[in-house]
Amino acid sequence: MRFVHLARRDASALARLAMQTGGLCRRDVAADQGVAFRPYRRGWRRPPQARADKPPAVQVMLSLSDDAAPLAHVFQGVLPALLNGDCVITAVQPHAVPMVAHLRALARTAGLPGDAWQQLEGQERRLSWVLAEHTDASVTACCTPRSAPGSTTRPGLFVVRKDARLRPAVQDAVQTTFRTAGRHCRATPVLAVHAHHYDRFLELFAAEVRELGERARRSPETVLSRLTSEHQVHAVQAYLHRTVGEHAHVVVGGAVSPFGRHTHGPVVLRQRHLDLIDVAVPPGPVAVVAPFTAWSEVLWAARGTGRHVTVHTASPLSQLAPQFAALGVDDLRLVRPAFTLRR
């Protein structure tokens, strides 16, 4: 609890670090801090008998720093492992070193032994493999960050069924698609929209994204997250060039902004068929929208997308959840006209 108190005291400094080194915008920082501190709102005490028969440091855990949710990763991934008596080695990308170093210093000030949580610079593939071979388990907040080299995390899927309400679906799509510039696994850059809604959805969605781009140009730190490296900028531009050259049509075109480091305007691509979507969408503010007519097309597309799926529909969760059970989807969010259901 001393660690939590110190982190709350330094919340402003941690927010500045998240924006400067991780590229997060103010809204993403606020969301990250809200999720990170939520379990510790009312205070918390560990029963002394819970550790009575357990020797200290029974495991060595590996964690990868998460650019999109740095505080949530530490307080919901690393901290529970430390409280369990385990040691943690955190592999940190170079630009994220100041953020993790600040949190580790606070933990040591709160009383954590110096060897219990170690920080190692680098997340390149060979280093991660070696660390994984010499540790007992891995700790991540959700998924391996898609910005980490060698990450196999796939983009999420956003579905608008025929029985969905259109305007709430458009507003939700803008938020979930461009959250943290697509770096986090929960972003859903692949959008499947029923042909009944497709033209109108694309029109409304494009208008919302253009407005988002205008607000980002006026206040990039507040509205839109930045990419964390020049490599990500090149990856986004190469993807756009390849897909447009093959079969995609640009509805809203963004570019690297001069107002902030690696700030890229949002992009909306229109595809003729859902099967044509290249699911290797790079981390970035990119949305690929395609129509579908049969539900089987969506289930087939879900085989190549990530574990996070959002569906706007009036159908019950009990009807749709079993259809995703065998596809590796373990975070299914159904948004119905009046409320949201999660599995």
C-alpha positions in Angstrom: 0.0 0.0 0.0 3.0 2.3 0.5 3.9 1.7 -3.1 0.4 2.6 -4.3 0.4 5.7 -2.1 3.7 6.8 -3.6 2.5 6.2 -7.2 -0.7 8.1 -6.6 1.4 11.0 -5.1 3.5 11.0 -8.3 0.6 10.5 -10.7 1.3 13.8 -12.6 4.9 12.9 -13.1 4.0 9.4 -14.2 1.4 10.8 -16.6 4.1 13.1 -18.2 6.4 10.1 -18.6 3.7 8.0 -20.2 3.0 10.8 -22.8 6.6 11.7 -23.5 8.1 8.2 -23.6 5.2 5.9 -24.4 3.3 8.3 -26.7 0.0 8.1 -24.9 -2.5 10.9 -25.0 -4.2 12.4 -21.9 -7.3 10.3 -22.2 -5.3 7.0 -22.4 -3.2 8.0 -19.4 -6.3 8.7 -17.4 -7.8 5.4 -18.4 -4.6 3.5 -17.5 -4.4 5.1 -14.1 -8.0 4.4 -13.4 -7.6 0.7 -14.2 -4.3 0.4 -12.3 -5.5 1.9 -9.0 -9.0 0.5 -9.0 -8.3 -2.6 -6.9 -6.6 -0.5 -4.2 -9.2 2.2 -3.8 -10.5 1.1 -0.3 -7.2 0.0 1.1 -6.0 -3.5 1.4 -4.2 -5.8 3.9 -2.7 -9.2 3.2 -3.6 -11.8 5.8 -0.4 -12.8 7.6 -1.3 -16.5 7.6 -1.5 -16.6 3.8 2.3 -16.6 3.6 3.0 -18.8 6.6 4.0 -22.0 4.7 5.4 -20.5 1.5 9.1 -19.9 1.0 10.1 -16.6 -0.5 10.9 -16.2 -4.2 9.6 -19.6 -5.4 9.6 -18.5 -9.0 11.3 -16.0 -11.4 8.8 -14.3 -13.6 9.3 -12.6 -16.9 7.3 -9.5 -17.9 7.3 -7.3 -21.0 6.6 -3.6 -20.4 3.4 -2.5 -22.0 3.5 0.9 -23.7 -0.3 1.2 -23.9 -1.0 0.5 -20.2 2.2 0.9 -18.2 0.7 1.4 -14.8 -2.0 -1.3 -15.2 0.7 -3.7 -16.2 2.8 -3.0 -13.1 -0.1 -2.9 -10.5 -2.1 -5.8 -11.9 0.7 -8.0 -13.3 4.0 -7.3 -11.6 2.8 -6.3 -8.2 0.7 -9.4 -7.5 3.7 -11.6 -8.4 6.0 -9.6 -6.0 3.4 -9.9 -3.2 3.3 -13.6 -3.9 7.0 -13.9 -3.0 8.2 -14.2 -6.6 11.0 -12.3 -8.4 10.3 -10.4 -11.6 12.5 -9.5 -14.5 11.0 -6.8 -16.7 12.2 -6.5 -20.3 11.8 -2.9 -21.3 12.0 -1.2 -24.6 14.6 1.6 -24.6 12.1 4.4 -24.8 10.1 3.0 -21.9 13.1 2.8 -19.5 12.4 6.1 -17.6 8.8 5.0 -16.8 9.7 1.6 -15.5 12.7 2.9 -13.7 10.6 5.5 -11.9 8.1 2.9 -10.8 10.8 0.5 -9.6 12.4 3.3 -7.6 9.1 4.0 -5.9 8.7 0.3 -5.1 12.1 0.2 -3.5 11.3 3.3 -1.5 8.2 1.5 -0.3 10.4 -1.3 1.0 10.8 -3.8 -1.9 14.1 -5.6 -1.7 16.4 -4.4 -4.5 16.8 -7.9 -6.1 13.1 -8.8 -6.2 12.3 -6.7 -9.3 14.9 -6.2 -11.9 14.8 -4.2 -15.1 16.5 -5.2 -18.3 16.7 -3.0 -21.3 15.6 -4.5 -24.6 12.7 -6.5 -26.0 14.3 -7.9 -29.2 13.3 -11.4 -30.1 16.5 -13.3 -29.1 16.6 -11.7 -25.7 12.9 -12.5 -25.0 13.5 -16.1 -26.0 16.5 -16.5 -23.7 14.6 -14.9 -20.8 11.6 -17.1 -21.4 13.8 -20.2 -21.3 15.3 -19.2 -17.9 12.2 -18.1 -16.1 9.3 -20.0 -14.7 6.4 -18.0 -16.1 5.4 -14.8 -17.9 3.5 -11.9 -16.5 1.6 -9.5 -18.8 -1.3 -7.2 -18.2 -3.3 -8.7 -21.1 -1.5 -9.7 -24.2 2.1 -9.3 -25.5 2.1 -5.6 -26.8 1.8 -5.6 -30.5 4.6 -3.0 -30.7 7.1 -5.5 -29.1 9.5 -7.1 -31.7 8.4 -10.6 -32.6 4.9 -10.2 -31.1 2.3 -12.6 -32.4 -0.6 -10.7 -30.9 -3.2 -10.2 -33.6 -5.6 -7.2 -34.0 -9.1 -7.4 -32.5 -12.3 -7.6 -34.4 -15.3 -5.2 -34.3 -18.6 -6.5 -35.7 -21.8 -4.7 -36.5 -24.7 -7.1 -37.1 -27.9 -6.3 -38.9 -29.8 -6.0 -35.7 -27.4 -3.4 -34.2 -28.1 0.3 -33.5 -26.0 2.2 -36.0 -25.1 5.4 -34.3 -23.9 3.9 -31.0 -21.9 1.4 -33.0 -20.2 4.2 -34.9 -19.2 6.0 -31.8 -18.0 2.9 -30.1 -16.0 1.9 -33.2 -14.1 5.2 -33.2 -13.1 4.7 -29.5 -12.1 1.0 -29.7 -10.4 1.2 -33.0 -8.1 4.1 -32.3 -7.5 3.4 -28.6 -3.8 4.0 -27.9 -3.1 4.2 -31.7 -3.7 0.5 -32.1 -0.7 -0.5 -30.0 -2.7 -2.4 -27.4 -4.2 -5.8 -28.2 -7.6 -4.5 -27.3 -7.7 -2.1 -30.2 -10.0 -3.4 -33.0 -8.8 -2.2 -36.4 -10.6 -4.9 -38.3 -14.3 -3.9 -38.7 -16.9 -6.2 -40.2 -20.2 -4.5 -40.9 -23.4 -6.1 -42.2 -24.2 -5.1 -45.8 -27.5 -3.6 -44.6 -25.6 -1.0 -42.6 -22.3 -0.8 -44.5 -22.7 2.3 -46.7 -24.3 4.4 -43.9 -21.9 3.1 -41.3 -18.9 4.0 -43.5 -20.3 7.5 -44.1 -20.9 8.2 -40.4 -17.6 6.5 -39.3 -15.6 8.5 -41.8 -17.1 11.8 -40.6 -16.3 10.9 -36.9 -12.7 10.0 -37.8 -12.2 13.2 -39.8 -13.4 15.2 -36.7 -11.0 13.1 -34.6 -8.2 14.0 -36.9 -9.0 17.7 -36.7 -9.1 17.6 -32.9 -5.8 15.8 -32.9 -4.2 18.5 -35.1 -5.3 21.1 -32.6 -4.3 19.1 -29.5 -2.3 16.0 -30.4 -1.4 15.1 -26.8 -5.1 15.2 -25.7 -6.9 13.3 -28.5 -4.6 10.9 -30.3 -1.7 8.8 -29.1 1.6 8.9 -30.8 3.6 6.0 -32.3 6.6 5.2 -30.2 9.3 4.9 -32.8 10.2 5.7 -36.4 10.0 2.0 -37.1 6.3 2.0 -36.4 5.7 5.0 -38.6 7.4 3.2 -41.5 5.5 0.0 -40.8 2.1 1.8 -41.0 3.1 3.6 -44.2 4.3 0.4 -45.8 1.1 -1.4 -44.9 -1.0 1.4 -46.4 1.0 1.5 -49.6 0.8 -2.3 -50.0 -3.0 -2.6 -49.3 -3.9 0.4 -51.4 -1.8 -0.9 -54.2 -3.6 -4.3 -54.1 -7.3 -3.9 -53.4 -8.1 -1.3 -50.7 -9.7 2.1 -51.1 -8.7 5.0 -48.8 -11.8 6.7 -47.3 -9.9 8.9 -44.8 -6.2 9.4 -45.3 -3.9 10.4 -42.5 -0.2 11.4 -42.5 2.6 12.0 -40.0 1.8 15.3 -38.2 4.4 18.0 -37.6 2.7 18.9 -34.3 4.0 16.0 -32.3 6.6 13.3 -32.3 5.4 10.4 -34.5 1.8 11.6 -34.4 0.0 9.9 -37.3 -3.4 11.0 -38.5 -6.2 8.3 -38.4 -6.7 6.3 -41.6 -9.8 4.4 -42.8 -9.6 1.8 -45.5 -12.5 0.3 -47.4 -12.4 -3.3 -48.5 -14.8 -4.9 -51.0 -14.8 -8.3 -49.2 -14.0 -9.4 -45.7 -11.8 -12.2 -46.9 -9.4 -9.6 -48.5 -8.5 -8.0 -45.2 -4.8 -8.5 -44.3 -5.1 -9.2 -40.5 -1.4 -8.3 -40.1 -2.4 -4.7 -39.5 0.6 -2.9 -37.9 0.2 -1.0 -34.6 -1.1 2.4 -35.7 -4.3 4.5 -36.2 -5.6 2.3 -39.0 -9.2 1.0 -39.5 -10.1 -1.5 -42.2 -13.9 -1.8 -42.9 -15.4 -4.5 -44.9 -19.0 -5.7 -45.5 -20.5 -9.2 -44.8 -23.8 -10.8 -45.6 -23.5 -14.2 -43.9 -22.6 -14.7 -40.2 -20.2 -17.5 -41.3 -18.0 -14.9 -42.9 -17.4 -13.2 -39.6 -16.6 -16.5 -37.8 -14.1 -17.3 -40.5 -12.5 -13.9 -40.2 -12.3 -14.3 -36.4 -9.9 -17.3 -37.0 -7.2 -14.8 -38.1 -7.9 -12.0 -35.6 -7.1 -11.6 -31.9 -8.7 -12.7 -28.7 -10.7 -9.5 -28.2 -14.0 -9.3 -30.2 -16.7 -6.6 -29.9 -20.1 -7.3 -31.4 -23.0 -4.8 -31.7 -26.2 -6.8 -31.8 -29.6 -7.4 -30.2 -28.9 -11.1 -30.0 -28.4 -12.7 -26.6 -24.9 -13.6 -25.3 -25.9 -17.3 -24.8 -26.6 -17.5 -28.6 -23.3 -16.0 -29.9 -20.7 -16.9 -27.2 -20.5 -20.6 -28.0 -19.8 -19.8 -31.7 -16.6 -18.1 -30.7 -15.5 -20.6 -28.1 -13.3 -22.7 -30.5 -11.7 -19.6 -32.1 -9.4 -18.5 -29.3 -11.7 -15.6 -28.4 -11.8 -15.3 -24.6 -12.8 -11.6 -24.4 -16.1 -11.3 -26.1 -18.0 -8.0 -25.6 -21.6 -7.8 -26.8 -23.1 -4.3 -27.0 -26.9 -4.5 -27.0 -29.3 -1.6 -27.4 -29.6 -1.0 -23.6 -26.5 -2.5 -22.0 -23.2 -4.3 -22.6 -22.4 -8.0 -21.8 -19.0 -9.5 -21.5 -17.9 -13.1 -21.5 
